[in-house]
Amino acid sequence: MSAYDRFVGAATLKRLRFARGWSLADTARAVIRKATDLGQPLDASVASVQRSVARWESSKAPVLPAERYQLLLAHLYARGSDGRIALGPGSDAAELLDALAYLGESERRLDELRTLLMRTATDTGAGMLALLGPSAEDGLSAALADPGRLDEGVLDALRAVVGDVNKRVGSLPFVRLQLLLSPVIESCRRLLEGPVPDGLLPGLQTVAAQAYTLGGRLAFETRDDDASRALYAAATTAAGAVGALWHRSVVHMSHALVTLYSTPGVDAAQQLVDAAVRDARAGGSVTIRARAHALQAEIAARRGVQKSAQTSLALAWYDMDSNRDGDPAGMSFSPAHLRGFEGITSLYVGDASEAHDYFAASADALLAPREQVQRAIVATDQALARIRLDEPKSAAGLLHGCIDAASTTGGRVASIRLRRARHELRPWRREHWFADLDDHLIDSLGA
């Protein structure tokens, strides 16, 4: 960070303080009270904390607040002057995070603070409104009363909420994410029923398709299959109306994955994957085409059709290695994800040792918070490969970490995979390490 950046951060902190009418001492007292409210009382006097506040705001040599003070400031500024939780653009919380960024805080730490604030929002029941900026909240209220008043600002705000919720998969339990997303889904439904401006309809349909698809996934993860099917049906309709077929391919793939784990057999999932491949081939995203071919390979492998699985994998790698500059789906599917599909293919119709290595490489690369659910699934499959390589104790050791990850998010797919791995370990059920694994499963997942 440059000196100028640090001064911008200091000035932002000072502006936040002035906006609340606080002196340095007032801010110090507010920080101390917040620490007590959170059960983390500060062993420091008002004068001591006041000096810290002054250093953060210094016009000569500003310093970054320590992590403990960052946490307290985040809680302090998460509530607006009206007492409501407010985290969206233009809120004090958003301004605080910007200030910390200018003062040199890492994106990883800022992301942790954002996740903590979203957890606070769901604790208080604030939900989506906490993620909307003040002007966007007013704009959404006006548009819901009269869809003809929908504007780009409201669409951008809804799009941002969907993006924020999607980014928190793996960081927050699925039930909390549902609480944040449900109002967006309802808002999209109501807006689509009204006469929105023609020029904004494609954008609204795109946001709706994204919200419904994510909602279908969350409903599945929380074991509400009826709601999940209804949301995927709505997402398919909305995505089909957008005009770019790769959007609908995304819906089909997400729907296929949840169908694979909620419907016996693979026939229903196969139909959705075939539809996804057709749309992806006719769409404008190479990334989505690669993902569709990878999923097609998994389905073929689960059927035991090795040649078809290998052909689909080859097509997926061909797509992955193509020029993806300007791809509308960005980097939503990576080589690390594809290696996981290679592992699945080898597990079902190939060599277990090869599958293990693919899974290990994939798990090692899936490090982002958003990828932790997928990482737990891949690591569980890696444990299955170890079982087939006659390394059951080593597999059990790997599964302990997978249980911890699954219990954090409440993920259904990871839980299903874990139970399957436990079943395959039953020949060693008299071993003490199997009993330890069983206890861990029961304590964390209830089964």
Secondary structure, 3 states (H helix, E strand, C coil): CCHHHHHHHHHHHHHHHHHCCCCHHHHHHHHHHHHHHCCCCCCCCHHHHHHHHHHHCCCCCCCCCCHHHHHHHHHHHCECCCCCECCCCCCHHHHHHHHHHHCCCCHHHHHHHHHHHHHHHHHHCCHHHHHCCHHHHHHHHHHHHCHHHCCHHHHHHHHHHHHHHHHCECCECHHHHHHHHHHHHHHHHHHHCCCCCHHHHHHHHHHHHHHHHHHHHHHHHCCCHHHHHHHHHHHHHHHHHHCCHHHHHHHHHHHHHHHHHHCCCCHHHHHHHHHHHHHHHHCCCHHHHHHHHHHHHHHHHHHCCHHHHHHHHHHHHHHHCCCCCCCCCCCCCCHHHHHHHHHHHHHHHCCHHHHHHHHHHHHHHCCCHHHHHHHHHHHHHHHHHHHHCCCHHHHHHHHHHHHHHHHHHCCHHHHHHHHHHHHHCHHHCCCHHHHHHHHHHHHHHCC
